[in-house]
Amino acid sequence: MSVGEKASARETKRLQTRERLMGAAIAEFKRSGIAAADVGAIVTAAGVAHGTFFFHFPTKEHVLLELERREEDRIAKQFARYLADSEHDLASTLNEAVRLVMSLERRLGAVLFKDFLALHFSQTRQTDESKEHPVVVAVAGEIERVQQRGQVDPAVIPINSAVFFLLGLYALLTTTHEWPAQGALIEDYVTRTLRSIESR
């Protein structure tokens, strides 16, 4: 086996170990939440030594950061396909954003979803990342597109409206998780968001 093949095999093994750790950590976070999650349980489930976890992820929060990046990329790709493949107005665009975020909540479960959002909007983040998040950017782009057609108030700042909309949606999802009327509440939220930015 050549040096290059050995390096490639080592890298493949490293990535496989990282994926096992990710899967085990996410399962533990879903059960216990990130604060109570036990690294011992994670490494046991992944079948690796205790120190291996910290080689791949310096803290439990680093697992969540990796999950956040992957999920944002997944949602952004699905959203981009929707925008490219369908006839849509702003109402259907916002409803598609709601659908995608709610599918994320279902995938992660209520406990992990709350931890995910707590990290996503953590005050310890040093920079303004509003323009770094692809879903925010995509929603803002659609608001701007409709604004250029005269259907959104010219005073509206699209990136701000996208941030307001998604922040409000995340807040509603985490605080009304078990409410029977959650669906109607979110529908009303989308309607009121549209009214707040439409041209008078």
C-alpha positions as CSV (number, residue, x, y, z in Angstrom):
1,M,0.0,0.0,0.0
2,S,1.4,3.4,-1.0
3,V,1.8,6.4,1.4
4,G,-1.1,8.1,-0.4
5,E,-3.4,5.1,0.0
6,K,-2.5,4.8,3.7
7,A,-3.3,8.5,4.2
8,S,-6.5,8.1,2.3
9,A,-7.5,5.0,4.4
10,R,-6.6,6.9,7.6
11,E,-8.7,9.9,6.5
12,T,-11.7,7.7,5.6
13,K,-11.5,6.0,9.1
14,R,-11.3,9.4,10.7
15,L,-14.4,10.6,8.9
16,Q,-16.3,7.4,9.8
17,T,-15.4,7.8,13.5
18,R,-16.5,11.5,13.4
19,E,-19.8,10.5,11.8
20,R,-20.4,7.7,14.5
21,L,-19.7,10.3,17.2
22,M,-22.0,12.8,15.6
23,G,-24.8,10.2,15.4
24,A,-24.3,9.1,19.0
25,A,-24.1,12.6,20.3
26,I,-27.3,13.7,18.5
27,A,-29.1,10.7,19.9
28,E,-27.9,11.6,23.4
29,F,-28.8,15.2,22.9
30,K,-32.3,14.3,21.8
31,R,-32.8,12.2,25.0
32,S,-31.2,14.5,27.6
33,G,-30.5,17.9,26.1
34,I,-27.0,19.2,25.5
35,A,-26.4,20.3,29.1
36,A,-27.2,16.9,30.7
37,A,-25.8,14.8,27.8
38,D,-23.2,12.3,29.0
39,V,-20.0,12.2,26.9
40,G,-19.4,8.7,28.4
41,A,-22.7,7.5,26.9
42,I,-21.8,9.1,23.6
43,V,-18.4,7.4,23.3
44,T,-19.9,4.0,24.4
45,A,-22.6,4.2,21.8
46,A,-20.0,5.2,19.1
47,G,-17.6,2.4,20.2
48,V,-14.6,4.7,20.7
49,A,-12.3,5.8,23.5
50,H,-13.3,8.7,25.7
51,G,-10.5,11.0,24.4
52,T,-11.6,10.4,20.8
53,F,-14.7,12.5,21.3
54,F,-12.6,15.6,22.3
55,F,-10.2,14.9,19.4
56,H,-13.1,15.4,17.0
57,F,-15.2,17.9,19.0
58,P,-13.5,20.1,21.7
59,T,-16.9,20.5,23.4
60,K,-20.5,19.3,23.1
61,E,-21.4,22.6,21.6
62,H,-19.0,21.9,18.7
63,V,-21.2,18.9,17.8
64,L,-24.2,21.3,17.8
65,L,-22.3,23.8,15.6
66,E,-21.6,21.1,13.0
67,L,-25.2,20.0,13.1
68,E,-26.3,23.6,12.7
69,R,-24.1,24.0,9.6
70,R,-25.4,20.7,8.1
71,E,-29.1,21.5,8.7
72,E,-28.8,25.0,7.4
73,D,-27.2,23.7,4.2
74,R,-29.9,21.1,3.9
75,I,-32.8,23.6,4.4
76,A,-31.1,26.2,2.1
77,K,-30.8,23.6,-0.7
78,Q,-34.5,22.5,-0.3
79,F,-35.6,26.1,-0.3
80,A,-33.5,26.9,-3.4
81,R,-35.1,24.0,-5.2
82,Y,-38.6,25.2,-4.2
83,L,-37.8,28.7,-5.5
84,A,-36.4,27.5,-8.7
85,D,-39.0,24.9,-9.5
86,S,-42.3,26.5,-8.7
87,E,-44.5,29.5,-9.3
88,H,-44.7,31.3,-6.0
89,D,-45.8,34.5,-4.4
90,L,-44.5,35.8,-1.1
91,A,-47.2,34.1,1.0
92,S,-46.3,30.7,-0.5
93,T,-42.6,31.4,0.0
94,L,-43.0,32.2,3.7
95,N,-45.2,29.1,4.1
96,E,-42.5,27.0,2.5
97,A,-40.0,28.5,5.0
98,V,-42.4,27.5,7.8
99,R,-42.7,24.0,6.4
100,L,-38.9,23.5,6.2
101,V,-38.3,24.8,9.7
102,M,-41.1,22.6,11.1
103,S,-39.5,19.6,9.4
104,L,-36.3,20.5,11.2
105,E,-38.1,20.6,14.5
106,R,-39.6,17.1,13.8
107,R,-36.2,15.7,12.8
108,L,-34.4,17.0,15.9
109,G,-37.2,16.6,18.4
110,A,-38.4,19.3,20.9
111,V,-35.5,19.1,23.3
112,L,-32.7,19.2,20.7
113,F,-34.5,21.8,18.7
114,K,-34.5,24.2,21.7
115,D,-30.8,23.6,22.3
116,F,-30.2,24.1,18.6
117,L,-31.9,27.5,18.6
118,A,-30.3,28.5,21.9
119,L,-26.9,28.0,20.2
120,H,-28.0,29.5,16.9
121,F,-28.9,32.8,18.6
122,S,-26.4,32.7,21.4
123,Q,-25.1,36.1,22.6
124,T,-21.6,34.6,22.8
125,R,-21.3,34.7,19.0
126,Q,-19.0,37.6,18.3
127,T,-20.2,38.8,14.9
128,D,-23.5,39.8,13.2
129,E,-24.3,36.7,11.3
130,S,-27.6,37.7,9.9
131,K,-26.2,37.7,6.4
132,E,-24.3,34.5,6.8
133,H,-27.3,32.3,7.2
134,P,-28.6,31.0,3.8
135,V,-32.2,30.7,4.8
136,V,-32.3,34.3,6.1
137,V,-30.6,35.4,2.9
138,A,-33.1,33.5,0.7
139,V,-36.2,34.9,2.5
140,A,-34.7,38.4,2.2
141,G,-34.1,37.9,-1.5
142,E,-37.7,36.9,-2.0
143,I,-39.0,39.9,-0.1
144,E,-36.7,42.2,-2.1
145,R,-37.9,40.6,-5.4
146,V,-41.5,41.3,-4.5
147,Q,-40.6,44.8,-3.2
148,Q,-39.2,45.6,-6.7
149,R,-42.5,44.7,-8.2
150,G,-44.2,47.3,-5.9
151,Q,-46.0,44.8,-3.6
152,V,-43.8,45.4,-0.5
153,D,-43.5,48.8,1.2
154,P,-40.4,50.6,-0.2
155,A,-39.4,51.4,3.4
156,V,-39.1,47.8,4.3
157,I,-35.5,46.5,4.7
158,P,-35.6,42.9,3.3
159,I,-32.9,41.4,5.5
160,N,-34.4,42.9,8.6
161,S,-37.9,41.5,7.7
162,A,-36.4,38.1,7.0
163,V,-34.7,38.1,10.4
164,F,-37.8,39.3,12.2
165,F,-39.9,36.6,10.5
166,L,-37.6,33.7,11.2
167,L,-36.9,34.8,14.8
168,G,-40.6,35.0,15.4
169,L,-41.2,31.6,13.8
170,Y,-38.5,30.0,15.9
171,A,-39.9,31.6,19.1
172,L,-43.4,30.3,18.3
173,L,-42.3,26.8,17.6
174,T,-40.3,26.5,20.8
175,T,-43.0,28.0,23.0
176,T,-46.1,26.5,21.5
177,H,-44.8,23.0,20.8
178,E,-47.7,21.1,22.5
179,W,-50.4,23.7,21.9
180,P,-53.4,22.2,20.0
181,A,-53.8,25.5,18.1
182,Q,-50.2,25.8,17.1
183,G,-51.0,25.4,13.4
184,A,-53.6,28.2,13.4
185,L,-51.3,30.4,15.4
186,I,-48.5,30.0,12.8
187,E,-50.9,30.6,9.9
188,D,-52.0,33.8,11.6
189,Y,-48.4,34.8,12.1
190,V,-47.6,34.4,8.4
191,T,-50.7,36.5,7.5
192,R,-49.8,39.3,9.9
193,T,-46.2,39.2,8.7
194,L,-47.4,39.7,5.1
195,R,-49.7,42.6,6.1
196,S,-46.9,44.3,8.0
197,I,-44.7,44.6,5.0
198,E,-47.1,45.0,2.1
199,S,-47.5,48.2,0.2
200,R,-50.2,50.5,1.4
